[in-house]
């Protein structure tokens, strides 16, 4: 039964990721190319540095998926890492420059920074 539950959770997670348009990078070459191309736009990028074994990272996953659906003018990226001291860590980048950083599972602070740094002229 545990294997079935795990498979169901993984399927639900995969569907949520598909629905929310959160990008995941597992290859540094692809990530670097994507990051370089993002410098040419004014689109806000929120990078979620997470670990699948980290409870706060798992806690924030539905929120990130929700924000990605809500803020369609903002690009959400997930990168699974083990080197960070605090997880989850979120870095907000605009035009190749860091405009915000949040460490820990702080939904409201993350939402406030997203709203502060996204393009104001965009209306959904």
C-alpha positions in Angstrom: 0.0 0.0 0.0 2.9 2.4 0.8 4.2 2.0 -2.8 0.8 2.8 -4.2 0.5 5.9 -2.1 4.0 7.0 -3.1 3.2 6.5 -6.8 -0.1 8.4 -6.4 1.7 11.3 -4.6 4.4 11.4 -7.3 1.7 11.4 -10.0 -0.2 14.2 -8.2 3.0 16.2 -7.8 3.8 15.8 -11.5 0.3 16.9 -12.6 0.5 20.0 -10.2 3.9 20.9 -11.8 2.4 20.6 -15.3 -0.6 22.6 -14.4 1.3 25.4 -12.7 4.0 25.9 -15.3 6.9 25.7 -12.8 10.2 24.9 -14.7 12.6 22.4 -13.2 16.3 22.1 -14.1 18.4 19.0 -13.5 21.3 20.0 -15.8 23.5 23.0 -15.0 24.2 23.6 -18.7 20.5 24.0 -19.5 20.0 26.1 -16.4 22.9 28.4 -17.3 21.6 28.8 -20.9 18.1 29.6 -19.6 19.5 32.1 -17.1 21.5 33.9 -19.7 18.5 34.3 -22.0 16.4 35.6 -19.1 18.8 38.6 -18.7 17.3 40.0 -21.9 13.8 40.3 -20.5 12.3 42.3 -17.6 10.3 39.3 -16.5 10.7 38.5 -12.8 12.1 35.1 -12.1 11.6 33.3 -8.7 14.0 30.5 -8.1 13.1 27.9 -5.5 16.2 26.1 -4.2 14.8 23.0 -2.5 15.5 19.5 -1.3 12.9 16.8 -1.7 13.8 15.5 1.8 13.2 18.9 3.4 9.8 19.3 5.1 9.7 23.1 4.6 10.4 22.6 0.9 7.5 20.1 0.7 5.3 22.5 2.7 6.0 25.4 0.2 5.5 23.3 -3.0 1.7 23.8 -3.3 2.2 27.5 -2.6 4.8 27.8 -5.4 2.5 26.0 -7.8 -0.4 28.3 -6.8 1.7 31.4 -7.3 2.9 30.1 -10.7 -0.7 29.8 -11.7 -1.7 33.2 -10.2 1.3 35.2 -11.4 1.5 34.1 -15.0 3.8 37.1 -15.8 6.4 35.7 -13.4 8.7 32.8 -14.2 9.0 30.1 -11.4 12.0 27.8 -11.4 12.7 24.8 -9.1 16.3 23.6 -8.5 16.9 20.7 -6.1 20.1 21.3 -4.2 21.9 20.0 -1.2 24.5 22.7 -0.6 22.3 25.4 0.9 22.2 26.0 4.7 18.5 26.9 4.8 15.8 25.4 2.7 13.7 26.3 1.1 15.6 29.3 -0.3 14.0 31.6 -2.9 16.0 34.0 -5.1 14.1 36.6 -7.1 16.0 37.8 -10.3 15.1 40.5 -12.7 17.2 41.5 -15.7 20.0 39.1 -14.4 20.2 40.8 -11.0 19.0 39.6 -7.6 16.1 41.7 -6.4 15.1 39.6 -3.4 15.9 36.6 -1.3 13.7 34.7 1.2 14.9 31.8 3.3 12.5 29.4 5.0 8.8 28.7 4.5 7.5 32.3 4.5 4.5 32.4 2.2 3.5 36.0 2.9 7.0 37.4 2.5 7.4 35.6 -0.8 4.1 36.8 -2.1 4.9 40.4 -1.0 8.3 40.3 -2.8 6.7 38.8 -6.0 4.1 41.6 -6.0 6.7 44.2 -5.4 9.1 43.2 -8.2 6.8 42.0 -11.0 6.0 44.2 -13.9 3.3 46.6 -13.0 1.9 47.1 -16.5 0.8 43.5 -16.7 -2.8 42.8 -16.0 -4.2 39.2 -16.0 
